[in-house]
Amino acid sequence: MDERDYARLIDFIESPVELEAGQLYIRKGMVARMNGFRFVVYSDDHGKHFHIVHRERGINARFSFPDIKLIDYKQERNTISSKEENNIRVFFKNPIYFTKLKKEFEKRYRG
Protein backbone atom coordinates (compact mmCIF):
# COMPACT_ATOMS: atom_id res chain seq x y z
CA MET A 1 0.00 0.00 0.00
CA ASP A 2 1.52 3.32 -1.00
CA GLU A 3 1.00 6.67 0.74
CA ARG A 4 -1.90 7.74 -1.50
CA ASP A 5 -3.72 4.45 -0.88
CA TYR A 6 -3.18 4.89 2.85
CA ALA A 7 -4.56 8.46 2.72
CA ARG A 8 -7.64 7.23 0.80
CA LEU A 9 -8.17 4.51 3.38
CA ILE A 10 -8.01 7.05 6.23
CA ASP A 11 -10.47 9.32 4.40
CA PHE A 12 -12.83 6.37 3.97
CA ILE A 13 -12.56 5.37 7.64
CA GLU A 14 -13.26 8.94 8.76
CA SER A 15 -16.20 9.47 6.40
CA PRO A 16 -19.82 9.41 7.60
CA VAL A 17 -21.25 5.98 8.34
CA GLU A 18 -24.97 5.28 8.18
CA LEU A 19 -26.19 3.86 11.49
CA GLU A 20 -29.95 3.82 11.08
CA ALA A 21 -32.29 5.44 8.60
CA GLY A 22 -31.58 9.17 8.77
CA GLN A 23 -28.79 8.98 11.39
CA LEU A 24 -25.12 9.60 10.67
CA TYR A 25 -21.98 9.31 12.79
CA ILE A 26 -18.81 11.19 11.98
CA ARG A 27 -15.66 11.85 13.97
CA LYS A 28 -16.03 15.61 14.04
CA GLY A 29 -12.84 17.54 13.84
CA MET A 30 -10.52 14.54 13.79
CA VAL A 31 -7.89 15.03 11.11
CA ALA A 32 -5.71 11.94 11.54
CA ARG A 33 -4.09 9.46 13.92
CA MET A 34 -0.47 8.52 14.52
CA ASN A 35 1.04 6.18 17.14
CA GLY A 36 -1.95 6.50 19.48
CA PHE A 37 -2.24 10.28 19.02
CA ARG A 38 -5.39 11.83 17.58
CA PHE A 39 -5.16 15.23 15.85
CA VAL A 40 -8.37 17.19 16.45
CA VAL A 41 -9.73 20.65 15.62
CA TYR A 42 -12.54 21.76 17.95
CA SER A 43 -15.20 24.18 16.71
CA ASP A 44 -15.63 26.04 19.98
CA ASP A 45 -11.91 26.72 20.52
CA HIS A 46 -10.44 30.19 20.15
CA GLY A 47 -7.35 30.89 18.08
CA LYS A 48 -5.79 28.85 15.31
CA HIS A 49 -4.64 25.75 17.11
CA PHE A 50 -5.46 22.08 17.21
CA HIS A 51 -5.25 19.42 19.89
CA ILE A 52 -3.08 16.36 20.01
CA VAL A 53 -4.72 13.82 22.28
CA HIS A 54 -3.43 10.50 23.58
CA ARG A 55 -6.07 9.10 25.93
CA GLU A 56 -4.06 6.18 27.29
CA ARG A 57 -1.21 8.51 28.30
CA GLY A 58 -3.48 11.35 29.44
CA ILE A 59 -2.03 13.87 26.98
CA ASN A 60 -3.91 16.85 25.55
CA ALA A 61 -1.46 19.25 23.91
CA ARG A 62 -2.26 22.35 21.87
CA PHE A 63 -0.28 22.99 18.68
CA SER A 64 -0.37 26.16 16.58
CA PHE A 65 -1.51 26.22 12.98
CA PRO A 66 -0.03 26.62 10.36
CA ASP A 67 3.47 26.44 11.90
CA ILE A 68 2.76 23.22 13.92
CA LYS A 69 4.47 24.26 17.17
CA LEU A 70 3.65 23.17 20.70
CA ILE A 71 1.80 25.91 22.58
CA ASP A 72 0.92 24.28 25.90
CA TYR A 73 -0.94 21.43 27.58
CA LYS A 74 -4.44 21.21 28.99
CA GLN A 75 -2.87 19.46 31.98
CA GLU A 76 0.90 19.46 32.30
CA ARG A 77 1.22 16.25 34.30
CA ASN A 78 1.68 14.20 31.09
CA THR A 79 3.72 15.58 28.23
CA ILE A 80 5.15 14.49 24.91
CA SER A 81 8.86 14.06 24.28
CA SER A 82 10.82 16.35 21.98
CA LYS A 83 11.19 13.36 19.62
CA GLU A 84 7.39 12.95 19.49
CA GLU A 85 6.97 16.68 18.95
CA ASN A 86 9.37 16.51 16.01
CA ASN A 87 7.58 13.43 14.61
CA ILE A 88 4.30 15.39 14.70
CA ARG A 89 5.89 18.24 12.72
CA VAL A 90 7.28 15.74 10.19
CA PHE A 91 3.83 14.08 9.95
CA PHE A 92 2.24 17.41 8.95
CA LYS A 93 5.00 18.18 6.44
CA ASN A 94 3.28 15.53 4.35
CA PRO A 95 1.02 17.62 2.05
CA ILE A 96 -1.83 15.10 2.34
CA TYR A 97 -2.15 15.56 6.12
CA PHE A 98 -1.35 19.28 6.14
CA THR A 99 -4.11 19.83 3.57
CA LYS A 100 -6.57 17.78 5.66
CA LEU A 101 -5.72 19.93 8.70
CA LYS A 102 -6.06 23.13 6.68
CA LYS A 103 -9.46 22.04 5.30
CA GLU A 104 -10.68 21.22 8.81
CA PHE A 105 -9.79 24.76 9.92
CA GLU A 106 -11.54 26.21 6.87
CA LYS A 107 -14.69 24.19 7.71
CA ARG A 108 -14.77 25.28 11.32
CA TYR A 109 -13.63 28.90 11.05
CA ARG A 110 -15.51 30.34 8.09
CA GLY A 111 -16.04 34.03 8.39
Secondary structure as UniProt FT lines:
FT   HELIX           3..13
FT   STRAND          17..18
FT   TURN            21..22
FT   STRAND          24..25
FT   TURN            28..29
FT   STRAND          30..34
FT   TURN            35..36
FT   STRAND          37..40
FT   TURN            43..44
FT   STRAND          49..54
FT   TURN            55..58
FT   STRAND          59..64
FT   TURN            65..67
FT   STRAND          70..73
FT   TURN            76..77
FT   HELIX           82..93
FT   HELIX           95..108
//
